[in-house]
Amino acid sequence: MRLYGFWRSSATWRVRIALAHKGLEYEYIPVHLTREGGEQHRPEFRALNPMRHVPVLEVEEAGRVHRLAESMAILEFLEETHPSPPLLPEDRWMRARARQLALLVVSGIQPLQNTKVQTWVRETLGADEKAWAKHWIALGFDALEEVTRETARTFSVGDQVSIADVCLVPQCHMAARVGVDVSCYPTLHAIERACATLPAFIAAHADRQSDAEPAR
């Protein structure tokens, strides 16, 4: 397996957590999203993903190379092909809730603050891209805190790590980067701290990746 990604990309981060959680080995191929206009716009990467964003998972099977983009599609694929240890609860309602919480992040928060949106806000609108991101993350976290509270114990849906936690943790780090105080959301903050002790989350942390850059 090969994973094309960027160390700070929350979407790539989700996939790294899932791969580590399931004990899967892979080759990591960095794609720098901001250097020289962004390596994702180069023809060789566009051939992998015409949407020009990361992550892309490449899997060779029976002599054929398969490529899969979109983090949620990748997470579902990994769950189907490597179901143990699971990232979805056995109970169908809790399984649906885990997906709901994950999608609140993946569809309701992250797209409004990703690199291409922040660049457009700054360069086209002439506005403060961090203020933009902070506004939408805070609104999303208000809802996420309320919904997560209904099922949270150690993690987002009980005492088992799920895709909800896989999506939450990278988003918490992005929130902190733009000035959202995650400690104001006690349920989410407690889950983030619980996840921070687990080997998969430690190994997948952005700062531990080969392409990580020092804080500026």
N, C-alpha and C positions, 0 to 999 in steps of 0.2 A: 504494500500500500504506500501511496505517496500523498502527502497533504500539502497543497499549495496554500500559503497563508501569510499573514502579517502578524507580528508578535502582539501588537496592541489591538488588533481587530477583535471586537467582542464576539463576532460570528465565528471566527477561527478559534477563538479561545474555547467556545462551547464544544467544538468538535474535539479539541485537544483533551478536554476533561473527559469526554465520553470514551475516547480511545484509551486513555490512561485507566479509567474506571474498569474497562473491560480487559485490560492487560494486553492490548494489541500493539504490536510493533509497526512502525511506519517510518518512511523517509520524509523529512520535513524540508520543503523547498520554499524559501522566503520570497515574497513578492512585495516590494516596498511600495506603499500606496501614495507616497508624497514626493519621493526623490525624482528629480528630473521630469516632473509632470505626472509621475505615477507609472510604475512598471506594469500595472494592470491594463494600461492602454496600448501596450506594445502588441504587434501582430501575433507574436508567438503565444501570448497569454489570451488574447481575444479568440484564438483558435480553440482554447480550452473552455472558455466561458464567454460567449458574446455579450453578456451583461457586464463584463469587466469588473467583477468584484470577487473577493475571496470569502469563504474557502472553496477550494475544489478538491475533492477526494478522487484519487485515481486507483482503481483496483484491477489487477490482471487476473483473469479467470478463464481457464480452458483455452489459453492462447489468445484471448481477446482482451483488449484494454477498455475498461468502462470508466467513464468520468461522470461524477455527480457533483452538482453545485447546490447551493441553498442549504444553510446549516440544519434546518429542521428536516429536510429530506434526507440528509446524511445521518442525522441522529436516528431517524426511523429505520433507515437501512441497517445501521449498526445494531439496533435493537432486534431486528428481524434475523440478521445473519449471525449474531453473537448474543443470544438472549440472556446469558449468564455471565456476570451478575447483571440483574435487570436495571433498567432506568424507568420502567413503568410499573405501577402497582398491579397486583392481581385483580383487585376489585374494579369492576368496569367503571363505576362512578368516580373513584379516585384516579383511575387512569385518564378519564376524560378531564377531570379537574387539573391533573398535572399538565396535560396538553394545553388547557385553557390558560393556566398561569404562564407557561412557556410562551404562548402566543401573545399574551399581554406585553411581554418584553419584546419578542421577535417582530411582531407586527405593529404594536401600539406605541412603543417607545423608541427602540433602536433605529428604525429607518429615518426618524426625524432628526437624528443627531449624528448620522454617519459621515464619513469624510467628504463624500461628494456633495451632500446637502450643506454641510458647514462651509465648504469652499464656495458654493453658489451664494449662500447668504452673505458671506464676506465680500466676494469679488463682484457679484452682480447686483446685489441689493445694497451693498455698502453698509451693512449692519453688523452688529456684534454677534459673531457666531456662537460664542460661549454663552451669552445671555439667552440666545435662541435655544440652545441645547438645554441649558439649565431649566428654562421654562417648561419645556415639554417633558423632560425627565421627572421633574417635580410633580407635574400633573399625573403622569403615569404611575409614579410611586405612590401617590395618594390612593389611587384605585387598587394598585397591587397589594399594598399593605392591608387594605380592608378585606379584599377577597382571600388573601393568603391566611389571614387570621382565622378563617373558618375551619381550615384543615391542618394548620401548622401544629407540629409538636417539636421534635428535634429538627426536622426539615420541613419543607413546604407542604408535603402531604404525608404527615405521620412521621415515622422514625426510619424511613428508608429513603436514601437519595433517589431523586427522580430527575427527569428532564427539566422540571421547574427550577430546581436548584442549579442545574448545569447552565441554565439561561440567566438566572438571577445574579450569580456571583460576578461574572464579567461586567454586567450592567451596573452593579454597585461600584465597581472601580471606575467606570466611566463617569458615573454620577459624582464621585469624589473629585475627579479631575476638573469638572466644570463648576465645582463649588456647592453641590447639593450635599447637605449633611445627612448621611444615611442613618446616623444614630437617632434622628428624629422619627424614624420608622422602626419602632422597637422589634416588631416581628421579623421584618426583613433583615435587620441588623443582627439579631440573634442567630438566624439561619446562616447568614454569611460567616459569622464567627465559628459556627459549628462546622461548616464546610472547610474552613481554613485549616482545620486540624487533620484533614484526610489526605492520604498520600496522592490520590489522583488530582485533587485540586492544587496541592503544593507543586506537583510536577508540571501541571499545565499553566501555572501562573505566568503572566506575560513577562515578568522580569527575569524568568529563568530560561527564556528561549534564546536560541543562537543568534537571532537578529535583533535582540533587545537593545535599545539605546539608552544611555544614561539620562536621568531626569534633567530637564532644563528649567 
